Amino acid sequence: MTALHNHFFSDEPRAYFMHVHGMGKVDDLVHRVMPGLDLIGKVTPARFSPLAASGTPLNVEKLARIVGRSGEQTAPVYKITVGRDDLPGSAH
């Protein structure tokens, strides 16, 4: 599971944070995450848009039905947070 976001609204230059959470052996997780990290600085940054790749607006109601819970809309970002009941609070 990953999350890419900013923590501050008016920082300059813009800084984004990538959170990575996974379960398994460290070597396996590193092997799976490194190809993405290796792309940093080698690709053109994407511009955020409220439109899906098809050019049509996101259907957030349909997304909420698929996932089984509603989310939060902040500008072009629609976020659905799903907690886990099988982990003790200190493990999150």
Summary of the structure (lengths in Angstrom):
residues: 92
radius of gyration: 16.2
end to end distance: 12.5
largest distance: 41.4
contacts: 127
relative contact order: 0.09
helix: 25%
strand: 17%
